[in-house]
Amino acid sequence: MTINETRHDWSINEIAALLDQPFNDLLFRAQSVHRAHFDPNRVQVSTLLSIKTGACPEDCGYCSQSATNDTGLERERLLPVEEVLEAAQAAKDNGSTRFCMGAAWRNPTDRNLDQVIEMIEGVSNLGMETCVTLGMLTDSQALRLAAAGLDYYNHNLDTSPEFYGQVITTRTFQDRLETLDHVRRAGIRMCSGGILGMGESRRDRASMLSQLANLPRHPESVPINLLVQVEGTPLFGADALDPFEFVRTIAVARILMPGSYVRLSAGRSDMSDELQALCFLAGANSIFYGERLLTTPNAETDHDERLFERLGLSFETVDTAERSAPGPCTRQAV
C-alpha cells in the first residue's frame, strides 16, 4: 500500500498486524501518510457544548448522563437558543472553527429537532462549521438536518461489534450503523470514532477500526477518545490503558483513513504534554478546545496554547470553499 492509497477492504488481521508493528516503524508510517494528506503542523479545533444534559435512557457504561448511572448529575432542559449562540461566539473568539452541540437523548423528537435546527442556523451564520450529536436518527430527520445546513453529525461506534454488548445493552451496534447510513444518505459529513480503555482487547480496537475504515466513505472526522472514568458508572475503576496503546491506535487510524481528521478527543485533561505530542506525531490533527466537554473536564485553553507554541503547531482556519461543497460528509466526550 502506498501512502496515497485509500482502501475500504481492510481485514481485522491486517489491522491487528499494524497495531503489532514496532512502535517507531508504526509512527514513521503514520507520519508519512499524514504528511501526504495534511499540513503536519496545523490542527483543526472544535468546541463542544452540552445543549441538553442528563436523564438519557441509554445504559452506556461510560456515561455520566445515563439515567441508569448514579453519578449525581442534575438533569437540565434544552438550553435556550440565545445561550447556545453566545457560547458559540465565545468559542469562535477563542479560535474554534467548529461548534459541536450534544444532547442526551436516545433519539430526538421532531419538536426537539425544530429547536436544534434554529441553533444550527444561528451557529452557521456566525461563520462556524456546525456539528450535533443527538442519538439515533431516522432518515427523514437526517434529511431535515441536511436541509438546515448541518455540516457534521457525530455518532460514535464506541467499540467493536464483539465487545459492544459489554458496554451498552439498550441499543445495538447495528442501530449505530443505521444512523450513520441515514446521515450519509442525507449528504451530511460524518464524525464517528470510538472510546479506548473500557476493557477491550487490542483485537477489539482493530475490529472497531475495521468498521470505520471499511465504510463506503470514510468518516471526515474520527474522534479517538480515552475513557474518562466517572464515579457512579460501571466502568469507573477500569484498568488504565497503556498510553503507547492509545498512540498506536491513533497511528493506525491515520493509516487506514488517510484523508480523515483524526481527533484527539476525550481524556486529554489526563494526558501529559509528551503523550499529546506523540499523538500529533502519530497523525492526530484535531482537538476539542475549551475547558469542558459535555459534562467532564477538558484541557485548559491556556495550557493548549502554550503546548501548541512549544510544538510549533497552529490552529487551522475554516475553509469556506470546502465547507460549502456538496456531498456526504464528543460520544464519549461525556
Helices and strands as residue ranges (DSSP letters): H 12-19, H 23-37, E 42-52, H 81-93, E 98-103, H 110-125, E 129-133, H 139-147, E 152-154, G 164-166, H 173-185, E 189-191, E 194-196, H 202-213, E 221-226, H 243-256, E 261-264, G 268-270, H 273-281, E 286-288, H 301-311, E 314-315, H 320-324
